[in-house]
Amino acid sequence: MTKASEVKIGLEAALNKKDDFKGYDNFLIAKYLYEHSEDIVDLIATAFSESPFYGDKDLAKSFKGRSFTRITSSDLCDDNLAEKIIKSLGLSNASIVTIPFETEIARINGMFIKYNDNSYLAFIALPAPGGNVGRILIQDAKGFFDYYASMKSAA
């Protein structure tokens, strides 16, 4: 079983134990993925619809993997805020990539993960009509990971 499969199964089991659980909860999913990050080679988190600065409540502070990148847009984050985020995280392996707002890219909010066994997992939060959010966990998500990983060197 791949690490991505193992984490996905564990996450789904943890979420299904909640009595009041009604669909995926972004916070609980992100918290679980960061808490189970010791086998992550590279984690890319995107923030295209809200400020990428979460302050003391930033779940990425618990990241235990090798490399963490938050990708965002220039309309949400300037160089000063990027520096503030890096300091706030306190991670030696973290970076912020700010894509110019006018750049045409797929602005998908989520987490795109590569594990040490070369398996991949993606958590995607999609806007839905009525302000609700559709949430998706994708195993074998190498294409998503590669797409956002390419932005790390292009910025």
Rosetta blueprint (number, residue, H / E / L):
1 M L
2 T L
3 K H
4 A H
5 S H
6 E H
7 V H
8 K H
9 I H
10 G H
11 L H
12 E H
13 A H
14 A H
15 L H
16 N H
17 K L
18 K L
19 D L
20 D L
21 F L
22 K L
23 G L
24 Y L
25 D L
26 N H
27 F H
28 L H
29 I H
30 A H
31 K H
32 Y H
33 L H
34 Y H
35 E H
36 H L
37 S L
38 E L
39 D L
40 I E
41 V E
42 D E
43 L E
44 I E
45 A E
46 T E
47 A E
48 F L
49 S L
50 E L
51 S L
52 P L
53 F L
54 Y L
55 G H
56 D H
57 K H
58 D L
59 L H
60 A H
61 K H
62 S H
63 F L
64 K L
65 G L
66 R L
67 S L
68 F E
69 T E
70 R E
71 I E
72 T E
73 S E
74 S L
75 D L
76 L L
77 C L
78 D L
79 D H
80 N H
81 L H
82 A H
83 E H
84 K H
85 I H
86 I H
87 K H
88 S H
89 L H
90 G L
91 L L
92 S L
93 N L
94 A E
95 S E
96 I E
97 V E
98 T E
99 I E
100 P L
101 F L
102 E L
103 T L
104 E L
105 I L
106 A L
107 R L
108 I L
109 N E
110 G E
111 M E
112 F E
113 I E
114 K E
115 Y E
116 N L
117 D L
118 N L
119 S L
120 Y E
121 L E
122 A E
123 F E
124 I E
125 A E
126 L E
127 P E
128 A L
129 P H
130 G H
131 G H
132 N L
133 V E
134 G E
135 R E
136 I E
137 L E
138 I E
139 Q E
140 D L
141 A L
142 K H
143 G H
144 F H
145 F H
146 D H
147 Y H
148 Y H
149 A H
150 S H
151 M H
152 K H
153 S H
154 A H
155 A L
